[in-house]
Amino acid sequence: MKNVAKWISIAVISASALSMTACNTIQGAGQDIESTGEAIEDAAK
């Protein structure tokens, strides 16, 4: 029974780490898109 709990803990920790990385990546992509949009607005003026 201890082995099952150990593997479940490892799976939860791994999933948490992956989801945090994904959020960080999505946030960075959003910032890139925003800065590109601002550059286009400035060029249009």
C-alpha positions as CSV (number, residue, x, y, z in Angstrom):
1,M,0.0,0.0,0.0
2,K,2.9,2.4,0.6
3,N,4.1,1.9,-2.9
4,V,0.8,3.0,-4.3
5,A,0.7,6.1,-2.2
6,K,4.3,6.9,-3.2
7,W,3.5,6.6,-7.0
8,I,0.3,8.7,-6.5
9,S,2.4,11.4,-4.8
10,I,5.0,11.4,-7.5
11,A,2.2,11.7,-10.2
12,V,0.5,14.6,-8.4
13,I,3.8,16.4,-8.0
14,S,4.7,15.9,-11.6
15,A,1.4,17.1,-12.8
16,S,1.6,20.2,-10.7
17,A,5.1,21.0,-12.0
18,L,3.9,20.6,-15.6
19,S,0.8,22.8,-15.1
20,M,2.9,25.5,-13.5
21,T,5.3,25.4,-16.5
22,A,2.4,25.6,-18.9
23,C,0.9,28.6,-17.2
24,N,4.3,30.4,-17.3
25,T,4.6,29.7,-21.0
26,I,1.1,30.9,-21.8
27,Q,1.7,34.1,-19.8
28,G,4.9,34.7,-21.8
29,A,3.2,34.1,-25.1
30,G,0.4,36.6,-24.1
31,Q,3.0,39.2,-23.3
32,D,4.7,38.7,-26.7
33,I,1.4,39.0,-28.5
34,E,0.6,42.2,-26.5
35,S,4.0,43.8,-27.3
36,T,3.5,42.9,-31.0
37,G,0.1,44.5,-31.0
38,E,1.5,47.7,-29.4
39,A,4.3,47.9,-32.0
40,I,1.7,47.6,-34.8
41,E,-0.4,50.4,-33.2
42,D,2.6,52.6,-32.9
43,A,3.6,52.0,-36.6
44,A,0.1,52.8,-37.7
45,K,0.1,56.2,-36.0
